[in-house]
Amino acid sequence: MTDAEVADRLARGRKGDEKATLELFQYMYPHVAKLVQANLPHRESAEDLIQQVSIKVMSHLDQFSGKVPFLHWVSRIAVNTCLNQIRHEKRRPEVRLADLSEDEATVVEHLAAAPDELDASDQVASKELVDKLLATLRPADRILMRLMYLEGRQVEEIASLTGWNKSLIKVRAFRARSQLRKRYAVLMKENS
Amino acid sequence: MNPIDDQLNRLFQAAAQGIAAKAVPESTHAPAYGLETRVMAAWREVHKGGTGFWDVALLTRGLIVAGVIMAASFLPALQSANTTSSPFADYLQLTDSTVASDDAP
């Protein structure tokens, strides 16, 4: 859907056109689903959170000023909703080697043993290990690390998604990375 | 590079590749059963609320206008009260009454 088409659906939606509003929902849904699934808090089901974000967006369509692209606005709502959910969890467990699954412990061994890239067979366990490490961080840092290192987004893009300024993102990224380094060092120490 | 940093980078890289391999293309995402209905019901509720008689924005504007009109209608009364209650006005009134009583036959 082009910007002009989005503007058209928004204008019609504001006048009460249900069909236009439904088209907007169908346009934004895949984007919301992808963002929520990527930043999903542990205890929350993706479906509930997608519904929460979708209702929030559709209920506040009147507040969309059109200064930024529609999907950027939607992304910001989705990321902030995920962030709020993570904040409610209030759970930041420590990661110890004994708590890791066999596959995750193998990943740690492989990382320490050779400087090569990990095998494709280690990718799933790597993802789970990263999830456990990220869960020890503060909610905002967790989202930031995910956007930066797992989704490969640039600082500008993260600023647009979260509403944080670039300096804050850089400071937060530096601090979160040091925290991760410490947590990972504990695992390495236990492994050796 | 610090060995810990190097290992973390490789870990993130493998995790990102794992996510990319598992990811479902955006175009194949379909809303869960009933989600469209629930979202549209929420939108209908808000939209209906916005155009009804008790539209909050309209009510606020009405209250502001009413307040301005009330203030404007009270202004002359306040001004006259201020004039009559000032000490100078009392003195003038007193002088006027004295002159009036002196002129009386």
Interface residues (C-beta under 8 A of the other chain):
Chain A: G13 G16 E18 T21 L22 F25 Q26 Y29 P30 H31 A33 K34 A38 E47 I50 Q51 S54 I55 M58 S59 L61 D62 V107 L111 A112 P115 E117 L118 A120 D122 Q123 V124 S126 K127 L129 V130 Y149 L150 E151 G152 R177 L180 R181 Y184 A185 M188
Chain B: N2 I4 D5 D6 Q7 L8 R10 L11 F12 Q13 A14 A15 A16 Q17 G18 I19 A21 K22 A23 E26 S27 H29 P31 A32 L35 E36 R38 V39 M40 A42 W43 R44 V46 H47 G50 T51
